[in-house]
C-alpha cells in the first residue's frame, strides 16, 4: 500500500500542537521543561486525512510516532493480502518505539481512521535522553512488555475463544477504554468500522452482523446506527467469556 497524499509537515512552534502532543504521553511526563523543549525542537507535526497511509512495510524507521489528534489503525497483511489489525492508536498513544533501541524496517501499515495529527519525534533524541534518564528507558520497556502481553492475549483469544466470546470481550474492552475517557457508562462508540471490527476478532463482516443481531435479540446490547452500541447487560457478556 502506498501513500497517495502528501501530508503537511510543520516545525515545532512553542505552545502549539507538538508541545501538547508530548504532554499527552505518560511515559514522557518525567521530562523537565528543558528536556521537553529539546524533544520538541527535533519534532515535526504531520496531518493526515481519513484513509491515508501514514507508513507502510519496508520503510526504515528511526522515529517515534505520537498521535496528537484522531486515531490510527496499525495492521499487518499476509502474502495473500489478508489483514490482521494489531492495535488502534488514540491520542497520546505511540508507535515506533523499537527504533529507539535499534534501526528497524517497518513491517506494519499505519492508516488514519479519521483526520489525524501525528507528532513525529527523532528517535535519536529520545535515545540520548534515555542515557541521561534511565527511568524513561524503563518506562518504554514496560510499555513494550505490555504490548507483548496484549499480543499473547489476542493469540489466546483467536485460538481458544469462539466468535461470540471474542466479540463479547472486545466490546467490553472498548467500553472500558471509553469509560476512562468521556462517554456514558453503558454507551460504546465503535472506534473502528464494522469491517475492521470483524478483522479484529478474526471473522467475516457477515458473521459479525449475525452475532451483533443475536446479542441484541438476547437483550445484551442495543444497536444504534453504524457505530453506537448501548451495552445493556454487561454481566451476561462477561458470563460467556
C-alpha positions in Angstrom: 0.0 0.0 0.0 1.4 3.4 -1.0 0.6 6.8 0.3 -1.4 8.8 -2.2 -1.3 12.1 -0.4 1.4 14.4 0.7 0.9 15.2 4.4 1.6 18.7 5.6 4.7 18.9 7.8 5.2 21.7 10.3 8.1 22.5 12.5 7.6 22.8 16.3 6.2 26.2 17.4 6.2 26.7 21.2 2.7 26.4 22.6 1.2 24.7 19.6 0.2 21.1 18.8 3.6 19.2 19.2 4.1 20.7 22.7 0.6 19.5 23.7 1.4 16.2 22.0 4.3 15.3 24.2 2.3 16.3 27.3 -0.2 13.6 26.3 2.3 10.8 26.7 2.6 9.5 30.3 6.0 7.9 29.6 7.4 11.4 28.9 5.8 13.2 31.9 9.0 12.9 33.9 10.9 15.1 31.5 11.9 18.5 32.7 10.6 21.6 30.8 14.1 21.9 29.2 14.1 18.3 28.1 10.6 18.6 26.6 11.8 21.7 24.7 14.8 19.6 23.4 12.5 16.9 22.2 10.1 19.3 20.6 12.9 21.1 18.8 13.6 17.8 17.0 10.0 17.1 16.1 7.5 17.9 13.3 3.7 17.8 13.1 2.0 16.0 10.3 -1.6 15.9 9.3 -3.4 13.0 7.5 -6.8 12.6 6.0 -9.1 9.7 6.7 -7.9 6.6 5.0 -4.4 8.0 4.3 -1.5 5.7 4.8 1.0 7.1 7.3 3.7 4.4 6.8 3.9 1.0 5.2 6.1 -2.1 5.3 9.6 -1.9 4.0 10.4 1.6 5.1 13.2 2.2 7.6 12.2 3.8 10.9 14.2 5.9 13.3 11.4 8.0 14.7 8.7 7.9 17.4 5.2 8.5 16.1 2.8 10.0 18.6 -0.9 10.5 17.9 -1.9 14.0 18.9 -5.4 14.1 17.3 -7.5 11.4 15.6 -6.9 7.7 15.5 -4.6 5.3 13.7 -5.0 1.6 12.7 -1.9 -0.5 12.8 -2.2 -3.6 10.6 -0.2 -6.4 9.0 -1.0 -8.1 5.8 -0.3 -11.7 4.8 1.2 -12.6 1.4 -2.3 -13.3 0.2 -3.5 -9.8 1.3 -5.4 -10.8 4.4 -5.4 -8.1 7.0 -4.7 -8.5 10.8 -5.3 -5.4 12.9 -2.5 -5.2 15.5 -3.9 -2.3 17.5 -5.7 1.0 17.3 -3.9 4.2 18.4 -5.7 7.0 20.1 -4.5 10.5 21.2 -1.4 10.0 23.4 -0.6 6.6 22.0 2.6 6.0 20.0 4.4 3.5 17.8 7.9 3.1 16.6 9.4 2.5 20.0 11.6 -0.3 18.7 13.5 2.2 16.6 14.7 3.7 19.9 16.8 0.6 20.6 17.9 -0.4 17.1 17.4 0.5 13.4 14.4 -1.4 12.2 12.5 -1.9 9.0 8.7 -1.4 9.4 6.6 -4.5 9.0 3.2 -2.9 9.6 0.9 -0.4 7.9 -0.5 2.6 9.7 -3.7 4.2 8.4 -5.5 7.2 9.7 -9.1 6.3 10.6 -10.2 9.9 10.7 -8.5 13.3 10.2 -5.4 12.8 12.3 -2.4 14.7 13.5 0.9 13.0 14.3 3.8 14.3 16.3 7.0 12.8 14.7 10.0 12.8 17.1 13.5 11.8 16.1 14.4 8.6 17.8 18.0 9.6 18.5 16.8 12.5 20.7 14.7 10.1 22.8 17.7 7.6 22.9 20.0 10.3 24.1 17.5 11.2 26.9 17.4 7.6 27.9 21.1 7.6 28.5 20.7 10.6 30.8 17.4 9.5 32.4 17.2 5.7 32.6 13.7 5.8 34.0 12.5 6.7 30.6 14.1 3.6 29.1 12.5 1.5 31.8 9.0 3.0 31.0 9.4 2.3 27.3 10.4 -1.3 28.1 7.3 -1.6 30.4 5.1 -0.4 27.5 6.7 -2.8 25.1 6.2 -5.7 27.6 2.5 -4.6 27.9 2.2 -4.8 24.1 3.7 -8.3 24.1 1.2 -9.4 26.7 -1.6 -7.9 24.6 -0.4 -9.8 21.6 -0.3 -13.1 23.5 -3.8 -12.4 24.9 -5.0 -11.8 21.3 -3.4 -15.0 20.1 -5.1 -16.9 23.0 -8.5 -15.4 22.1 -8.1 -16.5 18.4 -7.0 -20.0 19.5 -9.3 -20.7 22.4 -12.4 -18.5 22.1 -15.2 -18.8 19.6 -16.5 -15.8 17.7 -19.2 -14.9 20.3 -16.7 -14.9 23.1 -14.2 -12.8 21.1 -16.9 -10.3 20.2 -18.1 -10.0 23.8 -14.5 -9.5 25.0 -13.6 -6.8 22.5 -16.9 -4.9 23.2 -16.3 -4.9 26.9 -12.6 -3.8 26.4 -13.7 -1.0 24.1 -16.4 0.1 26.6 -13.8 0.1 29.4 -11.4 2.2 27.4 -14.1 4.8 26.6 -15.4 4.9 30.2 -11.9 6.2 31.1 -12.5 9.0 28.6 -15.7 10.8 28.3 -18.8 8.7 27.5 -21.7 7.4 29.4 -21.1 4.2 31.3 -23.0 1.9 29.0 -22.6 3.6 25.7 -19.9 2.4 23.3 -19.0 4.3 20.1 -17.0 1.9 18.0 -13.6 3.4 17.2 -13.4 1.4 14.0 -15.8 0.4 11.2 -17.7 -2.9 11.5 -15.5 -4.2 8.7 -12.4 -3.5 10.8 -14.1 -4.9 13.9 -14.7 -8.2 12.1 -11.0 -8.3 11.2 -10.1 -7.6 14.8 -12.0 -10.7 16.1 -11.0 -12.9 13.2 -14.3 -13.4 11.4 -16.3 -12.1 8.4 -18.4 -9.0 8.3 -21.5 -11.1 7.7 -20.7 -13.3 10.7 -20.2 -10.2 12.9 -23.5 -8.8 11.8 -25.3 -12.0 12.8 -23.6 -12.1 16.2 -24.4 -8.5 16.9 -28.0 -9.2 16.0 -28.0 -12.3 18.3 -26.6 -10.2 21.2 -29.4 -7.7 20.6 -32.1 -10.4 20.5 -30.7 -11.7 23.8 -31.1 -8.2 25.3 -27.4 -7.8 26.0 -26.9 -4.8 23.6 -28.8 -2.3 21.6 -27.6 -1.3 18.2 -28.0 2.4 17.3 -26.8 3.4 13.8 -23.5 2.2 12.4 -21.1 2.9 15.3 -23.2 3.3 18.5 -23.8 0.3 20.8 -25.6 0.5 24.1 -24.3 -2.3 26.4 -27.5 -3.2 28.2 -26.3 -6.3 30.2 -22.5 -6.4 30.9 -22.9 -9.3 33.3 -24.3 -11.6 30.6 -21.5 -10.6 28.2 -19.0 -11.5 30.9 -20.6 -14.8 31.6 -20.0 -16.1 28.1 -16.2 -15.5 28.3 
